[in-house]
């Protein structure tokens, strides 16, 4: 390069284009003819100027050996700077390529988790495209992460509802532990999986709705049984679960409550059948005693609701307190009264007949024969009458 050669110009060292021009220009010109020129680098302006200082060295009187030494040192320093810049540029290029590769891998993972097809990426690692490609990847990665977070929130909402309803249906009645945060499979956030969970949630919601309908029907049955048996409905229902008597609250419909309610209904049905049999037996006996004692119709009217159900089935007996313990005790008392009356009348009848027989024997001057069986019967009736009276 002579003193008349135009100065070599390159862009600032930090740009990609500079590295490309250095790679093309410096390699073609290196090593430059420093014997006639001095390179001075200005890093503030980013330009390289070539000045001819041959006249200055001549004026100073420097020897050719000194000038060659200085030029060799300059050549070595420039070579070191150039090599360092190339290494830094290659390192930066490798970092950009690795960052792009990592971002593409993250995008592929997110697309796979969302169940979406991963778009084809152009693997171009030229310096003109790396920064743009990385910026595009970062923008896409940010959008996909937001989409993944939104999808995860949807999964959490559905899984939370599933866990909550499952606890309502299948957890024990005394379970008071708070609902834990649901575990979300980060590897499968696809719409297909979300739809599966939504179908599972709908199934649980239907099961809960069916149980609410069943428990309301069972509570109506329980109320009817308590009414006919003369029992307090609220007390009986509270023994199953306290929520069953709340009009505005949510009723407990878990497995334990349903089982307890079913058991209670079965027990009360058994009690109802036993009491029906007891009352029907008492009513039949009472009806016979009425006929035997010629009981007035007015007295029979008091127990008409009992006698009219002598042959009634379980479903036909629905009157309130019809099978209450108080009603049964009242019927038992009437039967006992009739039995006492029967025993008293029979005793009076036997004594009357005995007296008439004795009178006839006295009139006819006939001694009455001693009848041990008659005496025993009279004594027995008197004992029965005293027992009934007590």
DAQUIGI-V176270 format. One record per backbone hydrogen bond with DSSP energy under -1.0 kcal/mol. CO is the residue of the C=O (numbers start at 1). NH is the residue of the N-H. If there is no record, write none. Layout:
co:CO nh:NH
co:CO nh:NH
//
This chain:
co:2 nh:5
co:12 nh:15
co:15 nh:19
co:16 nh:20
co:17 nh:21
co:18 nh:22
co:19 nh:23
co:20 nh:24
co:21 nh:25
co:22 nh:26
co:24 nh:28
co:25 nh:29
co:26 nh:30
co:32 nh:34
co:33 nh:36
co:38 nh:51
co:40 nh:49
co:42 nh:46
co:47 nh:42
co:49 nh:40
co:51 nh:38
co:53 nh:57
co:54 nh:58
co:55 nh:59
co:56 nh:60
co:57 nh:61
co:57 nh:62
co:63 nh:67
co:64 nh:68
co:65 nh:69
co:66 nh:70
co:67 nh:71
co:68 nh:72
co:69 nh:73
co:70 nh:74
co:71 nh:75
co:72 nh:76
co:73 nh:77
co:74 nh:78
co:75 nh:79
co:76 nh:80
co:77 nh:81
co:78 nh:82
co:79 nh:83
co:80 nh:84
co:81 nh:85
co:82 nh:86
co:83 nh:87
co:84 nh:88
co:85 nh:89
co:86 nh:90
co:87 nh:91
co:88 nh:92
co:89 nh:93
co:90 nh:94
co:91 nh:95
co:92 nh:96
co:93 nh:97
co:94 nh:98
co:95 nh:99
co:96 nh:100
co:97 nh:101
co:98 nh:102
co:99 nh:103
co:100 nh:104
co:101 nh:105
co:102 nh:106
co:103 nh:107
co:104 nh:108
co:105 nh:109
co:106 nh:110
co:107 nh:111
co:108 nh:112
co:109 nh:113
co:110 nh:114
co:111 nh:116
co:113 nh:189
co:122 nh:124
co:126 nh:129
co:126 nh:130
co:129 nh:133
co:130 nh:134
co:131 nh:135
co:132 nh:136
co:133 nh:137
co:134 nh:138
co:135 nh:139
co:136 nh:140
co:137 nh:141
co:138 nh:142
co:139 nh:143
co:140 nh:144
co:141 nh:145
co:142 nh:146
co:143 nh:147
co:144 nh:148
co:145 nh:149
co:146 nh:150
co:147 nh:151
co:148 nh:152
co:149 nh:153
co:150 nh:154
co:151 nh:155
co:152 nh:156
co:153 nh:157
co:154 nh:158
co:155 nh:159
co:156 nh:160
co:157 nh:161
co:158 nh:162
co:159 nh:163
co:160 nh:164
co:161 nh:165
co:162 nh:166
co:163 nh:167
co:164 nh:168
co:165 nh:169
co:166 nh:170
co:167 nh:171
co:169 nh:255
co:172 nh:175
co:184 nh:186
co:185 nh:188
co:190 nh:194
co:191 nh:195
co:192 nh:196
co:193 nh:197
co:194 nh:198
co:195 nh:199
co:196 nh:200
co:197 nh:201
co:198 nh:202
co:199 nh:203
co:200 nh:204
co:201 nh:205
co:202 nh:206
co:203 nh:207
co:204 nh:208
co:205 nh:209
co:206 nh:210
co:207 nh:211
co:208 nh:212
co:209 nh:213
co:210 nh:214
co:211 nh:215
co:212 nh:216
co:213 nh:217
co:214 nh:218
co:215 nh:219
co:216 nh:220
co:217 nh:221
co:218 nh:222
co:219 nh:223
co:220 nh:224
co:221 nh:225
co:222 nh:226
co:223 nh:227
co:224 nh:228
co:225 nh:229
co:226 nh:231
co:227 nh:321
co:228 nh:323
co:232 nh:236
co:233 nh:237
co:234 nh:238
co:235 nh:239
co:237 nh:241
co:241 nh:244
co:242 nh:245
co:243 nh:246
co:254 nh:258
co:255 nh:259
co:256 nh:260
co:257 nh:261
co:258 nh:262
co:259 nh:263
co:260 nh:264
co:261 nh:265
co:262 nh:266
co:263 nh:267
co:264 nh:268
co:265 nh:269
co:266 nh:270
co:267 nh:271
co:268 nh:272
co:269 nh:273
co:270 nh:274
co:271 nh:275
co:272 nh:276
co:273 nh:277
co:274 nh:278
co:275 nh:279
co:276 nh:280
co:277 nh:281
co:278 nh:282
co:279 nh:283
co:280 nh:284
co:281 nh:285
co:282 nh:286
co:283 nh:287
co:284 nh:288
co:285 nh:289
co:286 nh:290
co:287 nh:291
co:288 nh:292
co:289 nh:293
co:290 nh:295
co:296 nh:300
co:297 nh:301
co:300 nh:303
co:301 nh:304
co:303 nh:307
co:304 nh:308
co:306 nh:309
co:307 nh:310
co:316 nh:318
co:319 nh:322
co:321 nh:324
co:324 nh:328
co:325 nh:329
co:326 nh:330
co:327 nh:331
co:328 nh:332
co:329 nh:333
co:330 nh:334
co:331 nh:335
co:332 nh:336
co:333 nh:337
co:334 nh:338
co:335 nh:339
co:336 nh:340
co:337 nh:341
co:338 nh:342
co:339 nh:343
co:340 nh:344
co:341 nh:345
co:342 nh:346
co:343 nh:347
co:344 nh:348
co:345 nh:349
co:346 nh:350
co:347 nh:351
co:348 nh:352
co:349 nh:353
co:350 nh:354
co:351 nh:355
co:352 nh:356
co:353 nh:357
co:354 nh:358
co:355 nh:359
co:356 nh:360
co:357 nh:361
co:358 nh:362
co:359 nh:363
co:360 nh:364
co:361 nh:366
co:371 nh:375
co:372 nh:376
co:373 nh:377
co:374 nh:378
co:375 nh:379
co:376 nh:380
co:377 nh:381
co:378 nh:382
co:379 nh:383
co:380 nh:384
co:381 nh:385
co:382 nh:386
co:383 nh:387
co:384 nh:388
co:385 nh:389
co:386 nh:390
//
